[in-house]
Every structure is written in C-alpha cells, then in structure tokens.
Amino acid sequence: MMLLNIPAAPFLIAFILGPMFEDNMRRSLAISRGDLGVFFQSWISWGFFALTILFVTLTIRREWKKWRSNRNADTASAS
C-alpha cells in the first residue's frame, strides 16, 4: 500500500467487498445463463455505470493535469 500510495481505507473496503461482489456477480450470471445484458436492463444500473465513467474520467483528468504541471515545473527549474 505504501509503495503505490494507496490509502488504507479504500483498500480495506475493496478487500472486504471484493469477494462478495465476485460471488454475487457469478450468481447473477448463472441465473441469467451468462447473459451480460442483465446488468444493463434497469435505469439504476445505467446510472451507476455513468457515475463510474464520470469519476474515472475526472480522476484521470486530475492526475494528467498534476503530471503536466509537475513536468512544466521541472522544465522551468532546469532552464
């Protein structure tokens, strides 16, 4: 966790909820006979899908800006 700068709380939550997610996903795929469309049939699943894409995009954008500003600061200090 310290090597990758991962905070402890989200790691612990993922460690606990990960196996539960895997079991329930396997169960829902077994019930739907392997059809992935079962995850996109209701509006609430589309909402969560959209929120996930939004947060991933915002995180990537923030990290990109941080990386770019650090690179520009390093270039300016080297000159």
Secondary structure as UniProt FT lines:
FT   TURN            2..5
FT   HELIX           8..31
FT   TURN            32..34
FT   HELIX           36..40
FT   HELIX           43..78
//
